[in-house]
Amino acid sequence: MRLNLLPLAFFFLFVAFACKDDEKDTDKKNSQNELLTSNNSKTWKIIERSTDEEEDEPSCKISNARNADNRWTFYKNGDLRFDNGDITEDSECENDEERNCCSDLRDLFGTWAFSADKTTMILTAKSIINDDGEEETIGEEELMNATIDKLTEDELVLTQEGETIKFTPVAD
């Protein structure tokens, strides 16, 4: 009696490669988490926004001084904190009702998550720091649901509705 081992060999190869793909998916998830959070927490700042060139109002540009101290901290457990630094208002905007000025955002807390296929990042706000300096729940408000164009140790690039936003880590 002759035993044909070829089908059995294909079966084991299929199982081995299927398991390897599962490992790659797990590795991709873990590596993305590690790149974003440094396995605990990592703070990033926005350095470039593709629509800045088209923005007519200087107070709304990422390059504006009021945005220089804004920080986004991503925690390994999925928590998110936006720290606006010092609240800075443009004195030229305060008394000019014709300008459509942007104001400095408040500190907020929320969550971040990757989509199941790890191609999208979702940022959700859940609370803010109010005028009294206390945390106030605001419900869940989606801040961003963006495609991940690039995520490395030194750069995070997200695109949402045609706008690309580039982040870089903040040195400790």
C-alpha positions as CSV (number, residue, x, y, z in Angstrom):
1,M,0.0,0.0,0.0
2,R,1.4,3.3,-1.1
3,L,0.6,6.4,1.0
4,N,0.5,9.8,-0.8
5,L,2.0,12.4,1.5
6,L,1.7,15.3,-0.8
7,P,-1.8,16.4,0.4
8,L,-0.7,16.1,4.0
9,A,2.3,18.2,3.3
10,F,0.2,20.9,1.7
11,F,-2.1,20.9,4.7
12,F,0.8,21.5,7.1
13,L,2.2,24.2,4.9
14,F,-1.2,25.9,4.7
15,V,-1.6,25.8,8.5
16,A,1.9,27.1,9.0
17,F,1.4,30.1,6.7
18,A,-2.1,30.8,8.1
19,C,-0.6,31.0,11.6
20,K,2.3,33.1,10.2
21,D,-0.3,35.6,8.9
22,D,-2.0,35.8,12.3
23,E,1.4,36.5,13.8
24,K,2.0,39.3,11.3
25,D,-1.4,40.9,12.1
26,T,-0.6,40.7,15.9
27,D,2.9,42.0,15.2
28,K,1.5,44.9,13.2
29,K,-1.0,45.8,15.9
30,N,1.7,45.6,18.6
31,S,4.2,47.5,16.6
32,Q,1.7,50.3,15.7
33,N,0.8,50.5,19.4
34,E,4.4,50.6,20.4
35,L,5.2,53.3,17.8
36,L,2.3,55.4,18.9
37,T,2.7,55.0,22.7
38,S,6.3,53.8,23.2
39,N,4.7,50.9,25.1
40,N,3.4,53.3,27.8
41,S,2.7,56.8,26.7
42,K,4.1,59.1,24.0
43,T,3.5,62.8,23.4
44,W,3.2,64.2,19.9
45,K,2.8,67.7,18.4
46,I,1.3,68.7,15.1
47,I,4.0,70.3,12.9
48,E,2.2,70.5,9.6
49,R,-1.3,70.7,8.2
50,S,-1.8,70.5,4.4
51,T,-4.5,73.1,4.4
52,D,-2.4,75.8,6.1
53,E,-1.4,77.3,2.8
54,E,-5.0,77.8,1.8
55,E,-5.9,79.2,5.3
56,D,-6.5,83.0,5.1
57,E,-6.8,83.5,8.8
58,P,-3.3,83.5,10.5
59,S,-4.8,82.5,13.9
60,C,-6.0,79.2,12.4
61,K,-2.7,78.0,11.0
62,I,-0.7,75.3,12.8
63,S,2.4,77.6,12.6
64,N,0.6,80.2,14.7
65,A,2.3,80.8,18.1
66,R,-0.9,79.7,20.0
67,N,-0.4,76.2,18.6
68,A,3.3,75.9,19.5
69,D,2.7,74.4,22.9
70,N,-0.2,72.1,22.0
71,R,0.5,68.4,22.8
72,W,-1.3,65.1,22.1
73,T,-0.4,62.2,24.5
74,F,-1.4,58.7,23.5
75,Y,-1.5,56.1,26.3
76,K,-1.0,52.3,25.8
77,N,-4.4,51.6,27.4
78,G,-6.2,53.7,24.7
79,D,-6.5,56.9,26.7
80,L,-5.8,60.3,25.0
81,R,-4.9,63.7,26.4
82,F,-4.8,66.9,24.5
83,D,-2.8,69.6,26.4
84,N,-3.2,73.1,24.9
85,G,-0.4,74.5,27.0
86,D,-0.9,78.1,27.9
87,I,-4.2,79.5,26.5
88,T,-3.1,82.2,24.1
89,E,-5.5,84.5,22.3
90,D,-4.6,86.7,19.4
91,S,-5.0,90.3,20.7
92,E,-5.7,91.5,17.1
93,C,-8.7,89.1,16.9
94,E,-10.4,90.1,20.2
95,N,-11.8,93.4,18.9
96,D,-12.1,92.5,15.2
97,E,-15.5,91.1,14.5
98,E,-14.8,90.8,10.7
99,R,-12.1,88.3,11.2
100,N,-13.1,84.6,11.6
101,C,-10.4,83.9,14.2
102,C,-9.6,80.6,15.8
103,S,-9.3,80.3,19.5
104,D,-6.9,78.1,21.6
105,L,-8.5,74.8,22.4
106,R,-9.2,73.6,25.9
107,D,-7.4,70.7,27.5
108,L,-9.4,67.5,26.8
109,F,-9.4,63.8,27.7
110,G,-10.6,61.0,25.6
111,T,-9.7,57.8,23.8
112,W,-7.9,56.7,20.7
113,A,-8.2,53.4,18.7
114,F,-7.1,51.8,15.5
115,S,-9.7,50.3,13.2
116,A,-9.8,46.5,12.9
117,D,-7.6,46.6,9.8
118,K,-5.2,49.1,11.4
119,T,-5.5,51.6,8.6
120,T,-7.6,54.2,10.4
121,M,-7.2,56.0,13.7
122,I,-10.2,57.3,15.7
123,L,-9.8,60.0,18.3
124,T,-12.7,60.7,20.7
125,A,-13.1,63.4,23.3
126,K,-14.9,62.6,26.5
127,S,-14.2,65.4,28.9
128,I,-12.6,68.9,29.0
129,I,-11.0,71.1,31.6
130,N,-13.6,73.8,32.3
131,D,-13.0,77.5,33.3
132,D,-12.8,76.5,36.9
133,G,-9.9,74.1,36.1
134,E,-12.1,71.0,36.8
135,E,-12.6,68.1,34.5
136,E,-16.1,68.2,33.0
137,T,-17.7,65.3,31.0
138,I,-19.0,66.3,27.6
139,G,-20.1,63.0,26.3
140,E,-18.4,61.3,23.4
141,E,-17.4,63.6,20.5
142,E,-15.4,62.2,17.6
143,L,-12.5,64.5,16.9
144,M,-10.9,62.5,14.1
145,N,-11.5,59.4,12.0
146,A,-8.4,59.5,9.8
147,T,-6.5,57.3,7.5
148,I,-3.0,56.4,8.8
149,D,-0.6,57.4,6.0
150,K,2.5,56.8,8.0
151,L,3.4,55.7,11.5
152,T,7.0,55.4,12.5
153,E,9.0,56.1,15.7
154,D,9.5,59.7,14.5
155,E,6.4,60.6,12.5
156,L,2.6,60.1,12.4
157,V,0.8,61.3,9.3
158,L,-3.0,61.2,9.2
159,T,-5.5,62.2,6.4
160,Q,-9.1,63.1,6.9
161,E,-11.4,64.6,4.4
162,G,-8.5,65.6,2.1
163,E,-6.5,67.3,4.9
164,T,-3.2,65.7,5.9
165,I,-1.8,66.3,9.4
166,K,1.8,65.5,10.3
167,F,2.8,64.9,14.0
168,T,6.2,64.5,15.4
169,P,7.2,63.2,18.9
170,V,8.0,65.7,21.6
171,A,11.4,65.2,23.2
172,D,11.2,64.4,26.9
